Amino acid sequence: MDMVDLRISRTIKALLSARGETVTQLASSVGMPAATLYRRLHTGLHAADLANVADALDVTVQDLYDGLGGKLPPVTTVDPRPADYESAALTN
C-alpha cells in the first residue's frame, strides 16, 4: 500500500469514527461485503469504490485523497524495530 492509499484509508476510518459508524455499516451502504471493504482498506480501493465510499460518507473523492483537507496528521512510515536492532543483531 502506498502513502496515498494509506492516507485514504486513514481518512475513511477517521470519518467513520467521528460519525460513530463501523466499516461493516459503510460496506452495507456501498453494497459491498464487509470482508471485501476491510481488505480494500488495507490494499487500496478501486476508483469505483472510492466514488461509492465518498458518496456514502457525504464527502468528495478529493476529500479522501486530501486527508480531510490536511486535518489528519501526515502519514509517515515507522520502523517497528527497536532503535538498537542492528547493533544488537551484530553482537549476537
Backbone as JSON Lines, residues from 0, in Angstrom:
{"i":0,"aa":"M","n":[0.86,-1.17,0.0],"ca":[0.0,0.0,0.0],"c":[0.9,1.23,0.0]}
{"i":1,"aa":"D","n":[0.62,2.15,-0.91],"ca":[1.44,3.36,-0.96],"c":[0.89,4.42,-0.01]}
{"i":2,"aa":"M","n":[1.58,5.54,0.06],"ca":[1.21,6.58,1.01],"c":[-0.17,7.18,0.72]}
{"i":3,"aa":"V","n":[-0.53,7.29,-0.55],"ca":[-1.85,7.84,-0.91],"c":[-2.94,6.89,-0.44]}
{"i":4,"aa":"D","n":[-2.76,5.59,-0.71],"ca":[-3.75,4.61,-0.25],"c":[-3.87,4.62,1.27]}
{"i":5,"aa":"L","n":[-2.75,4.76,1.94],"ca":[-2.76,4.8,3.4],"c":[-3.51,6.04,3.9]}
{"i":6,"aa":"R","n":[-3.29,7.19,3.26],"ca":[-3.99,8.41,3.65],"c":[-5.5,8.25,3.44]}
{"i":7,"aa":"I","n":[-5.89,7.67,2.3],"ca":[-7.32,7.46,2.02],"c":[-7.93,6.54,3.08]}
{"i":8,"aa":"S","n":[-7.26,5.46,3.38],"ca":[-7.76,4.52,4.39],"c":[-7.91,5.19,5.74]}
{"i":9,"aa":"R","n":[-6.91,5.97,6.15],"ca":[-6.97,6.67,7.43],"c":[-8.09,7.69,7.45]}
{"i":10,"aa":"T","n":[-8.31,8.36,6.32],"ca":[-9.38,9.35,6.23],"c":[-10.74,8.69,6.4]}
{"i":11,"aa":"I","n":[-10.93,7.57,5.71],"ca":[-12.19,6.84,5.81],"c":[-12.43,6.39,7.24]}
{"i":12,"aa":"K","n":[-11.41,5.84,7.86],"ca":[-11.55,5.36,9.24],"c":[-11.82,6.52,10.2]}
{"i":13,"aa":"A","n":[-11.19,7.66,9.98],"ca":[-11.42,8.83,10.83],"c":[-12.85,9.34,10.68]}
{"i":14,"aa":"L","n":[-13.33,9.38,9.44],"ca":[-14.72,9.8,9.22],"c":[-15.7,8.86,9.89]}
{"i":15,"aa":"L","n":[-15.45,7.57,9.76],"ca":[-16.33,6.59,10.4],"c":[-16.31,6.76,11.91]}
{"i":16,"aa":"S","n":[-15.13,6.92,12.47],"ca":[-15.01,7.08,13.92],"c":[-15.74,8.33,14.39]}
{"i":17,"aa":"A","n":[-15.58,9.43,13.67],"ca":[-16.24,10.68,14.06],"c":[-17.76,10.56,14.0]}
{"i":18,"aa":"R","n":[-18.24,9.7,13.13],"ca":[-19.69,9.52,12.98],"c":[-20.24,8.37,13.82]}
{"i":19,"aa":"G","n":[-19.35,7.66,14.5],"ca":[-19.79,6.53,15.3],"c":[-20.27,5.36,14.45]}
{"i":20,"aa":"E","n":[-19.74,5.25,13.25],"ca":[-20.11,4.17,12.34],"c":[-18.98,3.17,12.23]}
{"i":21,"aa":"T","n":[-19.29,2.02,11.67],"ca":[-18.3,0.96,11.51],"c":[-18.04,0.7,10.03]}
{"i":22,"aa":"V","n":[-16.95,0.01,9.76],"ca":[-16.64,-0.4,8.4],"c":[-17.75,-1.31,7.87]}
{"i":23,"aa":"T","n":[-18.29,-2.14,8.73],"ca":[-19.38,-3.04,8.32],"c":[-20.6,-2.24,7.87]}
{"i":24,"aa":"Q","n":[-20.93,-1.17,8.58],"ca":[-22.06,-0.33,8.19],"c":[-21.78,0.37,6.86]}
{"i":25,"aa":"L","n":[-20.56,0.85,6.69],"ca":[-20.18,1.5,5.43],"c":[-20.27,0.51,4.28]}
{"i":26,"aa":"A","n":[-19.78,-0.69,4.51],"ca":[-19.83,-1.72,3.47],"c":[-21.27,-1.96,3.03]}
{"i":27,"aa":"S","n":[-22.16,-2.03,3.98],"ca":[-23.57,-2.23,3.67],"c":[-24.11,-1.05,2.86]}
{"i":28,"aa":"S","n":[-23.69,0.16,3.2],"ca":[-24.15,1.35,2.48],"c":[-23.7,1.38,1.03]}
{"i":29,"aa":"V","n":[-22.52,0.83,0.77],"ca":[-21.99,0.86,-0.59],"c":[-22.26,-0.44,-1.34]}
{"i":30,"aa":"G","n":[-22.96,-1.38,-0.69],"ca":[-23.32,-2.63,-1.35],"c":[-22.16,-3.57,-1.58]}
{"i":31,"aa":"M","n":[-21.31,-3.66,-0.58],"ca":[-20.11,-4.49,-0.67],"c":[-20.02,-5.36,0.57]}
{"i":32,"aa":"P","n":[-19.57,-6.61,0.44],"ca":[-19.36,-7.41,1.63],"c":[-18.34,-6.73,2.56]}
{"i":33,"aa":"A","n":[-18.57,-6.81,3.84],"ca":[-17.68,-6.17,4.81],"c":[-16.24,-6.67,4.66]}
{"i":34,"aa":"A","n":[-16.07,-7.96,4.44],"ca":[-14.71,-8.52,4.3],"c":[-13.98,-7.9,3.12]}
{"i":35,"aa":"T","n":[-14.7,-7.63,2.06],"ca":[-14.09,-7.01,0.88],"c":[-13.64,-5.59,1.19]}
{"i":36,"aa":"L","n":[-14.49,-4.83,1.87],"ca":[-14.11,-3.46,2.21],"c":[-12.94,-3.44,3.18]}
{"i":37,"aa":"Y","n":[-12.95,-4.31,4.18],"ca":[-11.8,-4.38,5.09],"c":[-10.52,-4.66,4.31]}
{"i":38,"aa":"R","n":[-10.57,-5.61,3.39],"ca":[-9.38,-5.97,2.61],"c":[-8.93,-4.78,1.76]}
{"i":39,"aa":"R","n":[-9.87,-4.12,1.12],"ca":[-9.5,-3.0,0.25],"c":[-9.0,-1.8,1.04]}
{"i":40,"aa":"L","n":[-9.43,-1.66,2.27],"ca":[-8.88,-0.59,3.1],"c":[-7.42,-0.85,3.44]}
{"i":41,"aa":"H","n":[-7.01,-2.11,3.35],"ca":[-5.62,-2.46,3.64],"c":[-4.77,-2.62,2.39]}
{"i":42,"aa":"T","n":[-5.41,-2.76,1.23],"ca":[-4.65,-2.97,0.0],"c":[-4.84,-1.87,-1.01]}
{"i":43,"aa":"G","n":[-5.83,-1.03,-0.83],"ca":[-6.12,0.05,-1.76],"c":[-7.48,-0.13,-2.42]}
{"i":44,"aa":"L","n":[-8.24,0.93,-2.45],"ca":[-9.58,0.9,-3.02],"c":[-9.53,1.15,-4.52]}
{"i":45,"aa":"H","n":[-10.45,0.55,-5.26],"ca":[-10.6,0.81,-6.69],"c":[-11.27,2.16,-6.87]}
{"i":46,"aa":"A","n":[-11.14,2.74,-8.04],"ca":[-11.72,4.06,-8.31],"c":[-13.23,4.08,-8.06]}
{"i":47,"aa":"A","n":[-13.93,3.05,-8.53],"ca":[-15.38,2.98,-8.32],"c":[-15.71,2.89,-6.83]}
{"i":48,"aa":"D","n":[-14.88,2.15,-6.09],"ca":[-15.09,2.04,-4.64],"c":[-14.95,3.41,-3.98]}
{"i":49,"aa":"L","n":[-13.94,4.17,-4.41],"ca":[-13.73,5.5,-3.82],"c":[-14.94,6.39,-4.02]}
{"i":50,"aa":"A","n":[-15.5,6.36,-5.22],"ca":[-16.68,7.19,-5.51],"c":[-17.86,6.77,-4.64]}
{"i":51,"aa":"N","n":[-18.07,5.47,-4.5],"ca":[-19.19,4.98,-3.69],"c":[-18.99,5.31,-2.21]}
{"i":52,"aa":"V","n":[-17.78,5.15,-1.73],"ca":[-17.48,5.44,-0.32],"c":[-17.63,6.93,-0.06]}
{"i":53,"aa":"A","n":[-17.11,7.76,-0.96],"ca":[-17.24,9.21,-0.8],"c":[-18.72,9.61,-0.74]}
{"i":54,"aa":"D","n":[-19.52,9.04,-1.64],"ca":[-20.96,9.34,-1.62],"c":[-21.59,8.92,-0.3]}
{"i":55,"aa":"A","n":[-21.25,7.73,0.17],"ca":[-21.84,7.22,1.42],"c":[-21.44,8.07,2.61]}
{"i":56,"aa":"L","n":[-20.23,8.63,2.57],"ca":[-19.74,9.45,3.68],"c":[-20.05,10.94,3.49]}
{"i":57,"aa":"D","n":[-20.69,11.27,2.37],"ca":[-21.07,12.64,2.05],"c":[-19.86,13.58,1.99]}
{"i":58,"aa":"V","n":[-18.8,13.09,1.34],"ca":[-17.61,13.89,1.08],"c":[-17.24,13.69,-0.39]}
{"i":59,"aa":"T","n":[-16.28,14.44,-0.86],"ca":[-15.82,14.26,-2.23],"c":[-14.68,13.25,-2.26]}
{"i":60,"aa":"V","n":[-14.42,12.71,-3.43],"ca":[-13.27,11.82,-3.59],"c":[-12.0,12.6,-3.27]}
{"i":61,"aa":"Q","n":[-11.97,13.87,-3.66],"ca":[-10.8,14.71,-3.37],"c":[-10.58,14.83,-1.86]}
{"i":62,"aa":"D","n":[-11.66,14.91,-1.08],"ca":[-11.52,14.95,0.38],"c":[-10.81,13.71,0.89]}
{"i":63,"aa":"L","n":[-11.11,12.56,0.3],"ca":[-10.46,11.32,0.72],"c":[-8.97,11.35,0.38]}
{"i":64,"aa":"Y","n":[-8.64,11.87,-0.81],"ca":[-7.24,11.98,-1.22],"c":[-6.49,13.0,-0.36]}
{"i":65,"aa":"D","n":[-7.17,14.09,0.01],"ca":[-6.52,15.17,0.76],"c":[-6.42,14.91,2.25]}
{"i":66,"aa":"G","n":[-7.01,13.82,2.73],"ca":[-6.98,13.56,4.16],"c":[-7.77,14.6,4.93]}
{"i":67,"aa":"L","n":[-8.96,14.91,4.44],"ca":[-9.85,15.9,5.07],"c":[-9.22,17.28,5.08]}
{"i":68,"aa":"G","n":[-8.59,17.64,3.97],"ca":[-8.01,18.97,3.85],"c":[-6.86,19.22,4.79]}
{"i":69,"aa":"G","n":[-6.1,18.19,5.07],"ca":[-4.95,18.34,5.95],"c":[-5.29,18.31,7.42]}
{"i":70,"aa":"K","n":[-6.52,17.96,7.77],"ca":[-6.91,17.92,9.18],"c":[-6.4,16.68,9.88]}
{"i":71,"aa":"L","n":[-5.96,15.68,9.1],"ca":[-5.36,14.49,9.7],"c":[-3.85,14.68,9.73]}
{"i":72,"aa":"P","n":[-3.16,14.11,10.71],"ca":[-1.71,14.21,10.73],"c":[-1.12,13.56,9.48]}
{"i":73,"aa":"P","n":[0.05,14.03,9.03],"ca":[0.65,13.43,7.85],"c":[0.95,11.95,8.06]}
{"i":74,"aa":"V","n":[0.92,11.21,6.98],"ca":[1.22,9.78,7.02],"c":[2.73,9.61,7.01]}
{"i":75,"aa":"T","n":[3.23,8.86,7.96],"ca":[4.65,8.55,7.99],"c":[4.82,7.06,8.17]}
{"i":76,"aa":"T","n":[5.94,6.57,7.75],"ca":[6.22,5.17,7.98],"c":[7.09,5.06,9.21]}
{"i":77,"aa":"V","n":[6.86,4.06,9.99],"ca":[7.6,3.86,11.23],"c":[8.22,2.48,11.2]}
{"i":78,"aa":"D","n":[9.51,2.42,11.49],"ca":[10.2,1.13,11.57],"c":[9.85,0.52,12.93]}
{"i":79,"aa":"P","n":[9.18,-0.66,12.94],"ca":[8.74,-1.24,14.21],"c":[9.87,-1.84,15.04]}
{"i":80,"aa":"R","n":[11.07,-1.9,14.46],"ca":[12.19,-2.49,15.21],"c":[12.72,-1.51,16.24]}
{"i":81,"aa":"P","n":[13.27,-2.01,17.34],"ca":[13.86,-1.11,18.33],"c":[15.04,-0.35,17.73]}
{"i":82,"aa":"A","n":[15.36,0.79,18.31],"ca":[16.43,1.64,17.78],"c":[17.76,0.92,17.71]}
{"i":83,"aa":"D","n":[18.03,0.01,18.64],"ca":[19.33,-0.68,18.67],"c":[19.28,-2.02,17.94]}
{"i":84,"aa":"Y","n":[18.3,-2.23,17.06],"ca":[18.1,-3.52,16.38],"c":[19.35,-3.98,15.65]}
{"i":85,"aa":"E","n":[19.94,-3.11,14.82],"ca":[21.08,-3.51,14.02],"c":[22.3,-3.82,14.88]}
{"i":86,"aa":"S","n":[22.57,-3.01,15.89],"ca":[23.74,-3.25,16.71],"c":[23.54,-4.52,17.55]}
{"i":87,"aa":"A","n":[22.3,-4.77,18.0],"ca":[22.03,-5.98,18.76],"c":[22.17,-7.21,17.88]}
{"i":88,"aa":"A","n":[21.74,-7.09,16.62],"ca":[21.84,-8.23,15.7],"c":[23.29,-8.54,15.38]}
{"i":89,"aa":"L","n":[24.15,-7.52,15.33],"ca":[25.55,-7.73,15.01],"c":[26.31,-8.35,16.16]}
{"i":90,"aa":"T","n":[25.9,-8.09,17.4],"ca":[26.62,-8.6,18.55],"c":[26.17,-9.99,18.98]}
{"i":91,"aa":"N","n":[25.04,-10.45,18.48],"ca":[24.53,-11.78,18.87],"c":[25.01,-12.85,17.95]}
